Each structure stands twice: as C-alpha cells, then as structure tokens.
Amino acid sequence: MNTTMQQGIILTVVVGTVLLFMTVVGSCTTIEPGHRGVRITLGKTTPEALSEGVAFKWPFGVSRIEQVSIRQETQSGKTSCFSKDQQTIVVDYAVMFRLAPDKVVDLFQNYAGDPFESLIKPRLEEALKQTTAKFAADQLAQSRAEARSETLRKLQDDLAGLIEIVDFSLTNIDLSDEVEKKIEEKMVAEQDAKKAEFEKMRQSIQNQITVERATAEAESAKILGESLVNNPLVLQMEIIKKWNGVSPTVVVLGDTQQGSTPIILPITPSLTPPRPAPRP
C-alpha cells in the first residue's frame, strides 16, 4: 500500500468521524425544565409530547423540536365593559394559568402564537363583559368578589381540558366621576341612616329603663304602704328615724278613743333647748 493510498484512507476516516460526530450532535437536543417538546418531522407532529431531558431528532433539518412552557404564568390586561345601567367601566385584571402537559401537542397544532393572546384573553374579556352586565355601576365595586368568582368560573369552563386557569383577580375597577359621586352620596346616606337607627334604639332603651324604674318605685311605694297599714310599728320607726330631736315630743297615731298609742319621743339633754340667762 503506497503512501497516497494511506493518506486517502486516513482522510476518509477523519471525514467520516467528523460527519458521524456532527450527525450525533445534530440529532440531540435538551428539553428545559418546566417545558415539553413537540417533535415535527417533515411537517408532521409526533402525537406524544417529549418530557424534560435529552431528546433525539432526525438530523440535517429532517425534524425539529419546539419547546413549549408548562410553567405557571401571570398575565395582566385592561378592558372596557358596560354595566347593567349602561355605564362604561374600565377593568384592570390579572390571570394566572398554565398549559396542561398532555395537551401541549394539541395546542401547538391548533392554536398559533402565544396561548394567552390566542386563547385566554378573548375568552376572559368576553366573560368579564357578561359578568359586569349583571351589575349596576354603583354596585360593582361592592360586588367585586362576586364578579371575580363568576368570571373565573366562566373562564375555567371555557378552557377546561386545554389550559388550567389557576386564579383570576380584578385589580382595579375605574368608574366615571358621576358614578363615583353617586356611590359616595349613597355611602353618606347609609351612614346617616345607621346613625338615626342607633339613636332611635338608644332612646327606646332609655325609655324602657325609665318605665322599669318608675314601675319599680311604684311597686316599692305600694309595698311600703301595705306595710304601714298592716304593721303600725313600721310607721313609728319611720317617724323616729326622721325626728329632728326638738319637736314634737309626742306623736299620736290613729284615733286615741279607739285605743291608739301615743309615741313619746325622748328628749336628751343635748337636745333640750337652753334656758334664757337671768337678767342682771
């Protein structure tokens, strides 16, 4: 074997090795964490999505692999709606979602572009318009939680099996100046009504206390009167307690001809009036 032939063999081996290396390298790719791969061979997608890690494809452009994120994402936006009373409302919103891993190929085949723009946004804004149309403008701010829940439910139903809607929130509801003034006046009127109701209740309680107190005093007087009639000693004790120590010194109760007993009130030396001093 001459030198020229040997060199040709070596060159062939080197070229073959390089081509084999390029083929192997071109046949491998890596599916990033939180993604699924869609293999496309000669314009046709493989039915099964590729999981994270190393994935193989045909080299030289025969096939390619597109990566699709299945991570949870948050998108925000703004849209104009109409209330039940035909007031214009501007709503700011935020939605959290993620693609269903087993639906990645279907989404890639049937819906082009960003899933939020092509799938979620139009359905979300339609659900918002349907929800806000059920509320008067001045009620919507107070019914934010109800409007949010109903919009979330509609969106989840519309996208069930394709995209998981994790959560939805109304970040801001912008009303016209006229509606906001109307809401403020309504709140002031409600506060005044509550204040008047509280005052009415307080007065009612006070009146009840007064009646109960008067009833108790009347009952007490009745009991005392009955005690005085049935037991004269009680009256005697009351007279003695209220005597001022000076006069009278004798009190007669009832009719003396019928045997009433006079009460003799004691006069102590300290309570006896002083005698006048003799004249010089």
C-alpha positions in Angstrom: 0.0 0.0 0.0 1.6 3.2 -1.1 1.7 6.5 0.8 -1.0 8.2 -1.3 -3.5 5.4 -0.6 -2.8 5.5 3.1 -3.4 9.2 3.2 -6.7 8.7 1.4 -7.8 6.2 3.9 -6.9 8.4 6.8 -8.7 11.4 5.2 -11.8 9.2 4.7 -11.8 8.1 8.3 -11.4 11.6 9.6 -14.1 13.0 7.4 -16.4 10.0 8.3 -15.7 10.6 12.0 -16.5 14.3 11.7 -19.7 13.6 9.8 -20.7 11.0 12.4 -20.0 13.4 15.2 -22.0 16.2 13.5 -24.8 13.7 12.9 -24.9 12.7 16.6 -24.7 16.2 17.8 -27.4 17.4 15.4 -29.6 14.5 16.5 -29.7 15.6 20.2 -31.4 18.4 22.0 -32.3 19.2 25.6 -35.9 19.9 26.8 -35.5 22.5 29.5 -37.2 22.1 33.0 -40.8 23.3 33.0 -41.2 22.6 29.3 -42.5 19.9 26.9 -41.1 19.3 23.4 -43.1 18.9 20.2 -41.3 16.9 17.6 -42.0 17.9 13.9 -40.8 15.6 11.2 -41.2 16.7 7.6 -44.0 19.0 8.7 -45.9 16.4 10.8 -46.0 16.5 14.6 -45.5 13.5 16.8 -48.6 12.6 18.8 -46.8 12.5 22.1 -45.0 15.4 23.8 -41.4 15.0 24.8 -40.5 15.2 28.5 -37.7 17.2 30.1 -34.1 16.0 29.4 -32.3 14.8 26.3 -34.5 14.2 23.2 -33.5 12.9 19.8 -34.5 14.0 16.3 -33.5 13.4 12.7 -30.5 15.4 11.6 -30.0 17.8 8.7 -33.3 19.5 9.2 -35.4 16.4 8.6 -37.1 17.0 12.0 -37.0 19.7 14.7 -38.2 20.0 18.3 -40.2 23.0 19.5 -40.3 23.7 23.3 -43.5 24.8 25.0 -43.6 26.1 28.5 -46.0 24.4 31.0 -44.9 26.7 33.9 -47.5 28.8 35.7 -47.6 32.3 34.2 -49.3 35.5 35.2 -50.6 38.0 32.6 -52.4 41.3 33.2 -54.5 43.5 31.0 -57.3 46.1 30.8 -60.6 46.2 29.0 -63.7 48.3 28.8 -67.1 46.9 29.8 -70.7 48.1 30.2 -72.7 47.9 33.4 -76.3 46.9 33.7 -77.3 50.6 33.7 -75.1 51.2 30.5 -72.3 52.9 32.3 -68.8 52.5 30.8 -66.4 50.7 33.2 -62.7 50.1 32.7 -61.4 47.0 34.4 -57.8 46.0 35.1 -57.3 42.3 35.7 -54.6 39.6 36.2 -54.9 35.9 35.4 -52.7 33.0 36.5 -52.6 30.0 34.2 -50.6 27.0 33.0 -50.8 24.7 30.0 -52.0 21.1 30.5 -48.9 18.9 29.8 -50.9 16.3 28.0 -52.5 19.0 25.7 -49.3 20.6 24.5 -49.3 18.9 21.1 -53.0 19.8 20.5 -52.4 23.4 21.5 -49.3 23.6 19.2 -51.2 22.1 16.3 -54.5 24.1 16.6 -53.6 27.4 18.1 -50.8 29.6 16.8 -48.8 32.0 18.8 -48.9 32.9 22.5 -51.7 30.9 24.3 -52.6 33.9 26.3 -53.2 36.1 23.3 -54.9 33.5 21.1 -56.9 31.5 23.7 -57.2 33.2 27.1 -57.5 36.9 26.5 -60.5 36.9 24.1 -62.5 34.4 26.4 -61.5 36.3 29.5 -62.7 39.7 28.2 -65.9 38.2 26.9 -66.6 36.6 30.4 -65.9 40.0 32.0 -68.4 41.7 29.7 -71.1 39.2 30.5 -70.4 39.5 34.3 -70.3 43.3 34.5 -73.6 43.5 32.5 -75.4 41.9 35.5 -74.4 44.7 38.0 -75.3 48.4 38.1 -72.2 50.5 38.1 -72.6 51.7 41.7 -73.0 48.1 42.8 -70.0 46.6 41.0 -67.3 47.9 43.4 -69.2 46.5 46.3 -69.7 43.2 44.5 -66.1 42.8 43.3 -65.7 39.3 44.9 -68.9 38.0 43.3 -67.9 39.4 39.9 -64.4 37.9 40.2 -65.8 34.5 41.2 -68.3 34.4 38.3 -65.7 35.5 35.7 -63.2 32.9 37.0 -65.8 30.1 36.8 -66.8 31.1 33.2 -63.1 31.2 32.1 -62.3 27.8 33.7 -65.4 26.2 32.0 -64.4 27.7 28.6 -60.8 26.4 28.7 -61.4 23.2 30.6 -59.1 20.4 29.2 -56.7 22.8 27.4 -55.4 25.4 29.9 -55.7 25.4 33.6 -56.8 28.7 34.9 -55.3 28.9 38.4 -56.7 32.2 39.6 -58.2 35.5 38.4 -58.4 38.9 40.1 -59.9 42.3 39.4 -57.0 44.6 40.3 -58.9 47.8 39.6 -62.4 49.0 38.6 -62.4 52.5 37.2 -65.8 54.2 37.2 -66.9 57.6 35.8 -66.8 60.7 38.1 -70.6 60.8 38.1 -70.9 57.2 39.3 -68.2 57.6 41.9 -70.0 60.7 43.3 -73.3 58.8 43.4 -71.6 56.0 45.3 -70.1 58.5 47.8 -73.5 60.1 48.4 -75.1 56.7 48.9 -72.5 55.7 51.5 -73.1 59.0 53.4 -76.8 58.4 53.3 -76.4 54.9 54.6 -74.2 56.1 57.4 -76.7 58.8 58.4 -79.5 56.1 58.3 -77.4 53.9 60.6 -76.8 56.8 63.0 -80.5 57.6 63.1 -81.4 54.0 63.7 -78.8 53.8 66.5 -80.2 57.0 68.1 -83.7 55.6 67.9 -82.6 52.3 69.5 -80.8 54.2 72.3 -83.9 56.4 73.0 -86.1 53.2 73.1 -83.8 51.6 75.6 -83.7 54.7 77.7 -87.5 54.9 77.7 -87.7 51.3 78.7 -85.3 51.9 81.6 -87.4 54.9 82.7 -90.6 52.9 82.7 -89.0 50.0 84.5 -87.6 52.4 87.1 -91.0 54.1 87.6 -92.7 50.7 87.9 -90.2 49.6 90.5 -90.7 52.8 92.5 -94.4 52.4 92.4 -94.2 48.8 93.5 -91.9 49.8 96.3 -94.3 52.5 97.4 -97.2 50.0 97.3 -95.3 47.5 99.4 -94.4 50.3 101.9 -98.0 51.5 102.1 -99.2 48.0 102.7 -96.6 47.5 105.4 -97.7 50.7 107.2 -101.3 49.7 107.1 -100.7 46.2 108.3 -98.0 47.0 110.8 -98.2 50.4 112.6 -94.7 49.8 114.2 -93.2 50.4 110.8 -94.7 53.9 110.7 -93.5 54.5 114.2 -89.9 53.5 113.3 -90.1 55.9 110.2 -91.2 58.8 112.4 -88.5 58.2 115.0 -85.8 58.0 112.3 -86.9 61.3 110.8 -87.5 63.2 114.1 -85.2 66.2 114.4 -84.7 65.9 118.2 -86.6 69.1 119.0 -90.3 68.9 118.4 -92.8 67.4 118.6 -92.1 65.2 121.6 -95.3 63.3 121.4 -97.0 61.9 118.3 -100.4 60.2 118.4 -101.2 57.8 115.6 -104.8 56.9 114.8 -107.8 57.6 117.0 -107.0 57.8 120.7 -110.6 57.0 121.6 -110.1 53.6 119.8 -107.0 52.8 121.8 -104.3 54.4 119.7 -101.0 54.5 121.4 -99.1 57.8 121.5 -95.4 57.8 120.6 -93.3 59.6 123.2 -90.1 60.8 121.6 -87.2 61.0 124.1 -85.6 64.4 124.7 -81.9 64.1 125.6 -80.1 66.8 127.5 -78.1 67.7 124.4 -81.3 68.2 122.5 -83.1 70.3 125.3 -83.4 74.0 124.4 -81.1 76.2 126.6 -82.7 78.2 129.4 -82.6 82.0 129.0 -79.9 83.7 131.1 -81.2 85.7 134.2 -81.4 89.4 133.8 -78.9 91.4 135.8 
